[in-house]
Amino acid sequence: MPLASLALAATLALGLALAPAHPAPAATPAGADGDPTTPTNILFVILDDVGADQLTVSNPAGVGLPHTPAIEAIASQGVNFTNCWSMPECSPSRVCFFTGRFPGRTGVGSPLTQSTLPQSQCSPYEATTPRILNDAGYATALFGKFHLAQNENNPFDLHAPASVGFTHFNGTLLGGPPYIDETVAGQVTAEGVASCGFPVAGNAPAICACAFEDGSCVTGVDALECLAAGGVPLTAADGSPIAECDADAAALIDWSNFNGNYAWPRTVNLGGVAYQETPARVHADTDQAEHAIAFINAQQSAGSPWMCTLSFTGDHDPWQAPPAELLPPGTHWPAKLPYACDVQDGVAHAGLQQRTLSDWTIESMDTQIRRVLLATGLASLAPGSGGLTINAPDTLIVVIGDNGSFLTTVKLPFNPTRAKATAYQTGVSVPLVMAGGPTIAPGRSVDAMVNVVDLYELWGEAAGVDVHAAVPAGRVLDCHPVMPYLVNPAQAEIRDFNFTEYIDGELSEPCYPCLIASGGSSICTDTILTTAQLCESQGGVWYGPGGATTGQPQDTCCELYAALGDPAGFSIVYSAQQAITDGRWKLIANAPTGCSVPGLNEYEFYDLSQCFAAAALGGRGIDNPDFDLLTSGTALTPEQQLAYDTLFAALQAIDESMAPCLGDITMDGVVDAADLTGLLSFWGGPSVADLNNDAVTDGADLALMLTSWGGCPVP
């Protein structure tokens, strides 16, 4: 019998599903009233690329921050966690939310791109939150950005969400909005005139005719409102608006084009069926909020306990203006700022435009949160003031940012050059607020260390499930309790250390240097931005195939540094980075770069209480280079040395506990028949069992598994 047929036969004969079997929940869900028969519902809201710098609840020193009254109401009527760490990028944080495990255990240590192999996507064997909660009788759903796994290089294709437990999913498998369509659905042939994906007149969207796919057309429509309504603004080849409906002009429209937040690929997993709508012509965040409202109301009518994850696409780039009704009254584009979303004719640098659009996006998400809370009865309007009053005794509301803000959007006193994709404070400090459900003594702040993995335990606590007992035997969790902080205002700090890490992903294609200029310096990465289009969308210069050339070797950032003549202000994003803190002292371990670029060090050590703006930020400042105690030129004091040694030992212990076990694809601490059956079931394609990461599961992987047969190393 051919090996592939043997694989299928073995899978069918043993009747083994890819998802692990879960023990019964360790406890019955308990509601806010203490009745063990009353479950606590969960509304979990994820703000994409919104770091602590962006919000007043997490940046008390910030100036000119977005207006977010709904988030502030949740914080003021609940608990504001002021010391929360994420992972440096979105995919690792999202997998942490729903597995309770650090990236070194899940393999998801960097953002998913089209070339990310399954070993660096969320494994179908993970005991994810929806699986645990479904076993406890919950209805679960996720609406919006997924980014734990994807259809590319994945044997489950569009079923990727369901393969990791999200059997009710409606949203996008992309890491952010698709690229903005500067051709406005194929109508514009001139370059550099429509960076927002619609025609502009002066400092506002143009008034034009709005065509729809059914052949109808309406005149006198704001171009942005046209997109929000599902139409395409009629636009001339030079980018100017067409005022009157014109059949010949409408015939030029390519209705298949994506366009940022207004025309995007919707993927649905529901009832065992997966399909895609391309493109969905509706504002993405608005659509996601609508689906969340419908789901919550349906579960409330049915009397079922539920968890709804509302994962907004915003504030991820590329940025377009949200619909005007989502913005605070009186919001107008700055009078002297050219209206653009990126570089275009007359706009050499779009940093100010993108900061404005980012602020607007965050404000619009706050409006969406308000809309969801009101439409589901989880909040009401306070008489007179019109402010939100949280009214959710049986529902825990949680809002978090998934990682630090992107370079161009970072707000002072945080550091834009040490932001998203780094383990520095700006890259991993995120807002976290909670209200409703079992919360006792609302209106307070908790400054204890919390990590994104801890939310996995919180979901179990809300449902009365001991997640440590519910996961398969041998599965290591990194999460700690959060519920004690909600129900006990005097709760002592639970974590001894906080931890974050970035790990280079396994890719099907090599990654080349992308150089991004920022404030007189330049940042190079050869691990994150995997294509020319992705690099250029971040304002970078691509030095890979088809890009800029130096006439010298330039396949890595180190080679590019030498090829450019060792330029001043050149820095490299480390291929891997870890950080650990006890709340005051912080140790950072960086992967060697292989070249001697100034400012790159294997270890960095900070006293956060003495770092930049510490007094204004609650006692933990920004870990800028000048505050690195290892490069200060003076020896560490005994106190500093003790702190360094303690953190170093703790970091080493974490690393040792994450020693890989090649072949243990079921992640139960042993390589055995279950792993073999899984490998055979994936034979011939990319999979989590592709142990040598060559994009095919075959005899080479089988040989590696057999070599590793038996128990995994014990740290």
Long-range contacts (C-beta under 8 A, 24 or more apart in sequence): 3-680, 3-683, 3-699, 4-683, 4-684, 6-680, 7-679, 7-680, 7-681, 7-682, 7-683, 8-680, 8-681, 10-676, 10-677, 10-680, 10-681, 11-677, 11-680, 11-681, 14-673, 14-677, 16-674, 16-677, 16-678, 18-124, 18-125, 18-163, 18-678, 18-681, 19-124, 19-125, 19-131, 19-165, 20-125, 20-127, 20-472, 20-666, 20-668, 21-472, 22-127, 22-131, 22-132, 22-135, 22-470, 22-471, 22-472, 23-469, 23-470, 24-135, 25-132, 25-135, 25-136, 25-463, 25-464, 25-465, 25-466, 25-470, 26-465, 26-466, 26-469, 26-470, 27-464, 27-465, 27-466, 28-464, 29-136, 29-137, 29-305, 29-462, 29-463, 29-464, 29-465, 30-438, 30-464, 31-393, 31-394, 31-437, 31-438, 32-393, 32-394, 32-436, 32-437, 32-438, 32-439, 33-393, 33-394, 36-464, 38-394, 39-136, 39-137, 39-138, 39-305, 39-394, 39-462, 39-463, 39-464, 40-305, 40-394, 40-395, 40-396, 40-437, 40-438, 40-462, 40-463, 41-299, 41-305, 41-306, 41-307, 41-308, 41-394, 41-395, 41-396, 41-437, 42-306, 42-307, 42-308, 42-395, 42-396, 42-398, 42-437, 42-459, 42-462, 42-463, 43-292, 43-296, 43-307, 43-308, 43-310, 43-372, 43-378, 43-392, 43-395, 43-396, 43-397, 43-398, 44-97, 44-307, 44-308, 44-309, 44-310, 44-398, 44-400, 44-455, 44-459, 45-309, 45-310, 45-311, 45-312, 45-369, 45-372, 45-397, 45-398, 45-399, 45-400, 46-94, 46-97, 46-144, 46-145, 46-309, 46-310, 46-311, 46-312, 46-400, 46-401, 46-402, 47-312, 47-314, 47-315, 47-362, 47-365, 47-399, 47-400, 47-401, 47-402, 47-431, 48-90, 48-145, 48-176, 48-311, 48-312, 48-313, 48-314, 48-315, 48-316, 48-401, 48-402, 49-90, 49-315, 49-316, 49-317, 49-401, 49-402, 49-403, 49-404, 49-405, 49-406, 49-409, 49-420, 50-315, 50-362, 50-401, 50-402, 50-405, 50-430, 50-431, 51-401, 51-403, 51-404, 51-405, 51-410, 51-414, 51-419, 51-420, 51-426, 51-427, 51-429, 51-430, 51-431, 52-84, 52-401, 52-404, 52-414, 52-429, 52-430, 52-431, 53-404, 53-405, 53-410, 53-411, 53-412, 53-414, 53-426, 53-429, 54-315, 54-362, 54-401, 54-405, 54-409, 54-411, 54-431, 55-362, 55-431, 57-431, 57-433, 58-82, 58-429, 58-430, 58-431, 58-432, 59-411, 59-414, 59-617, 60-616, 60-617, 60-618, 61-412, 61-413, 61-613, 61-616, 61-617, 62-411, 62-412, 62-413, 63-411, 63-412, 64-411, 65-359, 65-411, 66-359, 66-360, 66-362, 66-363, 66-366, 67-328, 67-363, 67-366, 68-362, 68-363, 68-366, 69-366, 69-370, 69-387, 69-388, 70-366, 70-367, 70-369, 70-370, 70-373, 70-388, 71-366, 71-369, 71-399, 71-431, 71-433, 73-379, 73-387, 73-388, 73-389, 73-390, 74-369, 74-388, 74-390, 74-397, 74-399, 74-433, 74-434, 74-435, 75-433, 75-435, 76-442, 76-443, 77-388, 77-389, 77-390, 77-435, 77-442, 77-443, 78-390, 78-397, 78-433, 78-434, 78-435, 78-436, 78-439, 78-442, 78-443, 79-433, 79-434, 79-435, 79-439, 79-442, 79-444, 79-445, 79-446, 79-485, 79-486, 80-432, 80-433, 80-444, 80-445, 80-446, 81-432, 81-433, 81-434, 81-445, 81-446, 81-448, 81-450, 81-485, 82-445, 82-446, 82-447, 82-618, 83-446, 83-447, 83-448, 83-449, 83-450, 83-498, 83-583, 83-618, 83-620, 84-400, 84-429, 84-430, 84-431, 84-432, 84-450, 84-451, 84-452, 85-428, 85-429, 85-430, 85-449, 85-450, 85-451, 85-452, 85-498, 85-499, 85-500, 85-581, 86-400, 86-401, 86-402, 86-403, 86-404, 86-428, 86-429, 86-430, 86-452, 86-500, 87-403, 87-428, 87-452, 87-500, 87-501, 87-502, 88-403, 88-404, 88-420, 88-421, 88-422, 88-423, 88-427, 88-428, 88-500, 88-501, 88-502, 88-577, 89-403, 89-420, 89-421, 89-502, 89-528, 90-145, 90-147, 90-175, 90-316, 90-402, 90-403, 91-147, 91-148, 91-175, 92-501, 92-502, 92-503, 93-402, 93-403, 93-452, 94-146, 94-147, 94-148, 94-311, 94-402, 95-122, 95-126, 95-148, 96-451, 96-452, 96-453, 96-455, 96-456, 97-129, 97-452, 97-453, 97-455, 97-456, 98-122, 98-126, 98-128, 98-129, 98-130, 98-148, 98-164, 98-165, 98-456, 99-126, 99-127, 99-128, 99-129, 99-453, 99-456, 100-453, 100-454, 100-455, 100-456, 100-457, 100-467, 100-477, 100-478, 100-479, 101-126, 101-453, 101-456, 101-476, 101-477, 101-478, 101-479, 102-453, 102-478, 102-499, 102-501, 102-654, 102-658, 103-501, 103-502, 103-503, 104-501, 104-503, 104-654, 104-655, 104-658, 105-476, 105-478, 105-658, 105-667, 107-503, 107-506, 108-148, 108-505, 109-501, 109-502, 109-503, 109-504, 109-505, 109-576, 110-502, 110-503, 110-504, 110-505, 110-527, 110-528, 111-147, 111-175, 111-505, 111-528, 112-147, 112-149, 112-150, 112-175, 112-505, 113-175, 113-505, 113-507, 113-530, 113-531, 113-534, 114-150, 114-152, 114-153, 114-530, 114-531, 115-152, 115-153, 115-507, 115-508, 115-509, 115-511, 115-530, 115-531, 116-150, 116-152, 116-153, 116-505, 116-506, 116-507, 116-508, 117-153, 117-505, 117-506, 117-507, 117-508, 117-686, 117-690, 117-693, 117-695, 118-149, 118-153, 118-154, 118-155, 118-686, 118-687, 118-688, 118-690, 119-506, 119-688, 119-690, 119-691, 119-693, 120-505, 120-506, 120-507, 121-148, 121-149, 121-150, 121-153, 121-154, 121-160, 121-688, 122-148, 122-149, 122-164, 123-164, 123-665, 123-667, 123-688, 124-156, 124-163, 124-164, 124-688, 125-665, 125-666, 125-667, 125-678, 125-688, 126-164, 126-165, 126-667, 127-470, 127-471, 127-472, 127-475, 128-164, 128-165, 128-166, 129-165, 129-307, 129-456, 129-459, 130-165, 130-166, 130-167, 130-307, 131-165, 132-459, 132-460, 132-463, 132-465, 132-467, 132-470, 132-471, 133-307, 133-459, 133-463, 133-465, 134-165, 134-167, 135-465, 135-470, 136-305, 136-463, 136-464, 136-465, 137-304, 137-305, 138-304, 138-305, 138-306, 138-307, 138-463, 139-168, 139-295, 139-299, 139-302, 139-304, 139-305, 139-306, 139-307, 140-166, 140-168, 140-306, 140-307, 140-308, 140-309, 141-166, 141-168, 141-169, 141-170, 141-291, 141-292, 141-295, 141-306, 141-307, 141-308, 141-309, 142-166, 142-168, 142-169, 142-171, 142-309, 142-311, 143-169, 143-170, 143-171, 143-288, 143-289, 143-291, 143-292, 143-295, 143-308, 143-309, 143-310, 143-311, 144-171, 144-172, 144-284, 144-285, 144-288, 144-309, 144-310, 144-311, 144-312, 144-313, 145-171, 145-172, 145-174, 145-175, 145-176, 145-311, 145-312, 145-313, 145-316, 146-171, 146-172, 146-173, 146-267, 146-311, 147-173, 147-174, 147-175, 151-267, 153-508, 153-686, 153-695, 154-686, 155-682, 155-685, 155-686, 155-687, 157-274, 158-267, 158-269, 158-274, 158-275, 158-276, 159-269, 159-274, 161-267, 161-269, 162-269, 162-272, 162-274, 166-269, 167-269, 167-270, 167-271, 167-272, 168-269, 168-270, 168-295, 169-267, 169-268, 169-269, 169-270, 170-266, 170-267, 170-268, 170-269, 170-270, 170-288, 170-291, 171-266, 171-267, 171-288, 171-311, 171-313, 172-264, 172-265, 172-266, 172-267, 172-284, 172-313, 173-265, 173-267, 174-264, 174-265, 175-316, 176-313, 176-316, 176-317, 176-318, 177-260, 177-261, 177-264, 177-284, 177-313, 177-316, 177-317, 177-318, 177-320, 178-258, 178-259, 178-260, 178-263, 178-264, 178-265, 178-279, 179-258, 179-260, 179-318, 179-533, 179-537, 180-259, 180-260, 180-318, 180-320, 180-341, 180-342, 181-257, 181-258, 181-259, 181-260, 181-263, 183-254, 183-257, 184-232, 184-233, 184-235, 184-239, 184-259, 185-232, 185-253, 185-254, 185-255, 185-257, 185-259, 185-263, 186-252, 186-253, 186-254, 186-257, 187-232, 187-234, 187-235, 187-236, 187-237, 187-249, 187-252, 187-253, 188-235, 188-236, 188-237, 188-238, 188-239, 189-237, 189-238, 190-237, 190-238, 190-239, 192-343, 192-344, 192-345, 193-238, 193-239, 193-344, 193-345, 194-235, 194-239, 194-344, 195-340, 195-341, 195-342, 195-343, 195-344, 195-347, 195-350, 196-320, 196-321, 196-339, 196-340, 196-341, 197-227, 197-259, 197-260, 197-262, 197-320, 197-341, 198-223, 198-224, 198-226, 198-227, 198-233, 198-235, 199-223, 199-233, 199-235, 199-239, 199-240, 199-241, 200-339, 200-340, 201-241, 202-339, 203-333, 203-334, 203-335, 203-337, 203-338, 203-339, 204-333, 204-339, 205-321, 205-339, 206-233, 206-240, 206-241, 207-241, 207-243, 208-233, 208-234, 208-235, 208-241, 208-242, 208-243, 209-233, 209-234, 209-242, 209-243, 209-244, 209-245, 209-246, 209-249, 210-234, 211-245, 211-249, 211-250, 211-253, 213-255, 213-281, 215-250, 217-245, 217-250, 218-245, 219-243, 219-244, 219-245, 224-320, 224-321, 224-323, 224-324, 225-323, 225-324, 227-259, 227-262, 227-263, 227-281, 227-283, 228-262, 228-282, 228-283, 228-286, 228-323, 230-281, 230-282, 231-281, 260-318, 260-319, 260-320, 261-285, 261-313, 261-314, 261-320, 261-322, 262-320, 264-313, 283-322, 283-323, 284-313, 284-314, 285-312, 285-313, 285-314, 285-322, 285-361, 285-364, 285-365, 285-368, 286-323, 286-326, 286-368, 288-312, 288-313, 288-368, 289-368, 289-371, 289-372, 292-372, 293-371, 293-372, 293-375, 293-376, 296-372, 296-376, 296-378, 297-375, 297-376, 300-376, 300-377, 305-463, 307-459, 307-463, 310-372, 312-365, 312-368, 314-361, 314-362, 314-364, 314-365, 315-358, 315-361, 315-362, 315-365, 315-405, 315-409, 316-406, 317-354, 317-406, 317-537, 317-538, 318-342, 318-537, 319-354, 319-357, 319-358, 319-361, 320-357, 321-357, 321-360, 322-360, 322-361, 322-364, 323-364, 326-363, 326-364, 326-367, 326-368, 327-360, 327-363, 327-364, 327-367, 328-363, 331-360, 331-363, 343-539, 351-408, 354-408, 354-409, 355-408, 355-409, 358-405, 358-406, 358-408, 358-409, 369-399, 373-397, 378-436, 390-435, 390-436, 392-435, 392-436, 392-437, 393-436, 393-437, 394-436, 394-437, 395-436, 395-437, 396-434, 396-435, 396-436, 396-437, 396-438, 396-439, 396-458, 396-462, 396-486, 397-434, 397-435, 397-436, 397-437, 398-432, 398-433, 398-434, 398-455, 398-458, 399-431, 399-432, 399-433, 399-434, 400-430, 400-431, 400-432, 400-433, 400-452, 400-455, 401-430, 401-431, 401-432, 402-430, 402-452, 403-427, 403-428, 403-430, 404-428, 404-429, 404-430, 406-538, 407-516, 407-518, 407-523, 407-538, 408-539, 413-612, 413-613, 413-616, 413-617, 413-622, 414-622, 415-612, 415-622, 415-624, 416-518, 416-519, 417-518, 417-519, 417-521, 417-523, 417-571, 418-622, 418-623, 418-624, 421-502, 421-525, 421-528, 421-573, 422-502, 422-573, 422-574, 422-577, 423-500, 423-501, 423-502, 423-577, 423-578, 423-579, 423-588, 424-579, 424-588, 424-622, 424-623, 425-608, 425-611, 425-620, 425-621, 425-622, 425-623, 426-622, 428-500, 428-579, 434-486, 437-462, 437-486, 438-462, 438-483, 438-486, 438-487, 439-486, 439-487, 440-486, 440-487, 440-488, 440-489, 441-489, 444-489, 446-485, 446-491, 447-618, 448-485, 448-491, 448-492, 448-493, 448-494, 448-495, 449-493, 449-495, 449-497, 449-498, 449-581, 449-583, 450-482, 450-485, 450-495, 450-498, 451-478, 451-479, 451-480, 451-495, 451-498, 451-499, 451-500, 453-477, 453-478, 453-479, 454-479, 454-480, 454-481, 454-482, 454-495, 455-479, 455-482, 457-481, 457-482, 458-482, 458-483, 472-666, 472-667, 472-668, 473-668, 473-669, 474-667, 474-668, 474-669, 474-670, 475-667, 475-668, 475-669, 476-657, 493-583, 496-582, 496-650, 497-580, 497-581, 497-582, 497-647, 497-650, 498-580, 498-581, 498-583, 499-578, 499-579, 499-580, 499-651, 499-654, 500-578, 500-579, 501-576, 501-577, 501-578, 501-579, 502-574, 502-576, 502-577, 502-578, 503-576, 504-575, 504-576, 504-591, 506-693, 508-686, 508-695, 510-555, 511-544, 512-542, 512-543, 512-544, 512-545, 512-547, 512-554, 512-555, 513-542, 513-543, 513-544, 513-554, 513-555, 513-556, 513-557, 513-559, 513-560, 514-538, 514-540, 514-541, 514-542, 514-543, 514-544, 515-540, 515-541, 515-543, 515-560, 516-540, 516-541, 517-541, 520-569, 521-569, 521-570, 521-571, 522-567, 522-569, 522-570, 522-571, 523-571, 523-572, 523-573, 524-557, 524-560, 524-561, 524-570, 524-571, 524-572, 524-573, 525-557, 525-572, 525-573, 526-555, 526-556, 526-557, 526-575, 527-573, 527-575, 528-573, 556-594, 557-593, 557-595, 558-593, 558-594, 558-595, 558-597, 561-595, 561-597, 562-595, 570-597, 571-597, 571-599, 571-600, 572-597, 572-600, 574-600, 578-651, 578-655, 580-647, 580-650, 580-651, 580-654, 581-608, 581-647, 582-643, 582-646, 582-647, 583-608, 583-620, 584-608, 584-609, 584-620, 584-643, 585-640, 585-643, 585-644, 585-646, 585-647, 586-623, 586-647, 587-644, 587-647, 587-648, 587-651, 588-623, 589-651, 599-625, 601-628, 601-630, 601-631, 603-630, 604-628, 604-630, 604-631, 605-629, 605-630, 605-636, 605-640, 605-644, 605-647, 607-640, 607-643, 653-715, 656-715, 657-715, 659-713, 659-715, 661-708, 661-712, 661-713, 662-691, 662-704, 662-705, 662-707, 662-708, 663-691, 663-704, 663-705, 663-706, 663-707, 663-708, 663-709, 664-708, 664-712, 665-689, 669-711, 669-712, 670-710, 670-711, 670-712, 671-705, 671-708, 671-709, 671-710, 671-711, 671-712, 672-709, 672-710, 675-705, 676-702, 676-705, 679-705
